[in-house]
Amino acid sequence: MSALVARFPQLARTLAHVDLRVSETPVERWTVDGVSLLAKRDDLSAPLLGGNKVRALELLLAGVAAGDTVLTVGASGSTHALAVAEYARSLGAECEVITWPQETNAVSRATSVRLQSVARVT
């Protein structure tokens, strides 16, 4: 958000947002079998849960206050739902997530367990 506001200062007056401490995404150089790659590390861009979702949440969670309840939807292992729940919780709000089943793997199962620990899941 800070880079966007730096480029377009008038947005600071017209666009509601909440500071979720998102930083610029670091880029790392990885060398694999003699081939050099640049890896964009979105997972390191925010303190609770990184990724591209957090930048949008700075706008979507604007105005959420302690004691509010945020409602979102997603599959049982949804990283979107987890990000909403984690950041709503960081603002003192509750989160309820309406889920549906999905094909599972180790990552989606771990995400589902973490989601259930920070939100009411139905």
C-alpha positions as CSV (number, residue, x, y, z in Angstrom):
1,M,0.0,0.0,0.0
2,S,2.8,2.4,0.8
3,A,4.3,2.1,-2.7
4,L,0.9,2.7,-4.2
5,V,0.3,5.8,-2.1
6,A,3.8,7.1,-2.8
7,R,3.0,6.9,-6.5
8,F,-0.5,8.2,-6.2
9,P,-0.7,10.4,-3.0
10,Q,-4.3,11.4,-3.5
11,L,-5.3,7.7,-2.7
12,A,-4.3,8.3,0.9
13,R,-7.2,10.7,1.2
14,T,-9.8,8.6,-0.7
15,L,-9.0,5.0,-0.2
16,A,-9.6,3.4,3.2
17,H,-7.1,0.8,4.3
18,V,-5.6,-0.8,7.4
19,D,-1.9,-1.2,7.9
20,L,-1.1,-5.0,8.1
21,R,2.6,-4.3,7.9
22,V,3.0,-5.6,4.4
23,S,6.5,-4.9,3.1
24,E,8.0,-5.1,-0.4
25,T,8.4,-8.6,-1.6
26,P,12.0,-9.7,-1.5
27,V,13.5,-11.3,-4.6
28,E,16.2,-13.9,-4.1
29,R,18.7,-15.3,-6.6
30,W,18.7,-19.1,-6.6
31,T,21.2,-21.2,-8.5
32,V,20.1,-24.7,-9.4
33,D,22.4,-27.0,-11.4
34,G,24.2,-24.0,-12.8
35,V,21.0,-22.2,-13.8
36,S,20.4,-18.9,-12.0
37,L,16.8,-18.0,-11.2
38,L,15.1,-15.1,-9.5
39,A,12.5,-16.1,-6.9
40,K,9.9,-13.7,-5.7
41,R,9.3,-14.5,-2.0
42,D,5.7,-13.4,-1.4
43,D,5.7,-15.7,1.7
44,L,8.1,-13.2,3.4
45,S,6.1,-10.0,2.6
46,A,4.0,-9.9,5.8
47,P,4.5,-11.0,9.4
48,L,1.5,-13.3,10.1
49,L,1.0,-14.9,6.7
50,G,2.6,-13.7,3.6
51,G,1.5,-13.9,0.0
52,N,-0.4,-11.7,-2.4
53,K,-3.7,-12.0,-0.4
54,V,-2.5,-9.7,2.4
55,R,-2.2,-6.6,0.1
56,A,-5.9,-7.0,-0.8
57,L,-6.8,-7.5,2.8
58,E,-5.4,-4.1,3.7
59,L,-8.3,-2.7,1.7
60,L,-10.9,-5.4,2.4
61,L,-10.4,-5.2,6.2
62,A,-10.4,-1.4,6.3
63,G,-12.9,-0.4,9.0
64,V,-12.9,-3.7,10.8
65,A,-12.7,-3.0,14.6
66,A,-12.2,-5.1,17.7
67,G,-15.3,-7.1,18.4
68,D,-16.5,-7.1,14.8
69,T,-17.2,-10.4,13.1
70,V,-15.8,-10.9,9.6
71,L,-17.4,-13.5,7.3
72,T,-15.6,-15.2,4.4
73,V,-16.0,-18.4,2.4
74,G,-13.6,-20.9,1.0
75,A,-12.7,-24.6,0.7
76,S,-11.8,-26.4,3.9
77,G,-8.1,-25.8,3.3
78,S,-8.4,-22.3,1.8
79,T,-5.3,-20.1,2.3
80,H,-7.6,-17.1,1.5
81,A,-9.9,-18.0,4.4
82,L,-6.9,-18.6,6.6
83,A,-5.4,-15.2,5.7
84,V,-8.7,-13.4,6.4
85,A,-9.1,-15.2,9.7
86,E,-5.5,-14.5,10.9
87,Y,-5.6,-10.8,10.0
88,A,-9.1,-10.2,11.3
89,R,-7.9,-11.8,14.6
90,S,-4.9,-9.5,14.6
91,L,-7.4,-6.5,14.5
92,G,-9.3,-8.0,17.4
93,A,-12.2,-9.2,15.3
94,E,-13.8,-12.7,15.1
95,C,-13.9,-14.6,11.9
96,E,-16.5,-17.1,10.6
97,V,-15.7,-19.2,7.6
98,I,-18.2,-21.0,5.5
99,T,-16.4,-23.9,3.9
100,W,-17.0,-26.8,1.5
101,P,-15.0,-30.0,1.1
102,Q,-12.0,-30.1,-1.2
103,E,-9.5,-32.7,-2.5
104,T,-6.9,-32.9,0.3
105,N,-3.2,-33.1,0.5
106,A,-0.8,-32.5,3.3
107,V,-0.8,-28.7,2.8
108,S,-4.6,-28.3,2.7
109,R,-5.0,-30.5,5.7
110,A,-2.5,-28.4,7.7
111,T,-4.2,-25.2,6.5
112,S,-7.5,-26.6,7.6
113,V,-6.2,-27.4,11.1
114,R,-4.7,-23.9,11.4
115,L,-7.9,-22.3,10.1
116,Q,-10.0,-24.1,12.7
117,S,-7.8,-22.8,15.4
118,V,-8.3,-19.1,14.5
119,A,-11.9,-19.0,13.2
120,R,-15.4,-20.5,13.6
121,V,-15.6,-22.9,10.7
122,T,-19.0,-24.1,9.4
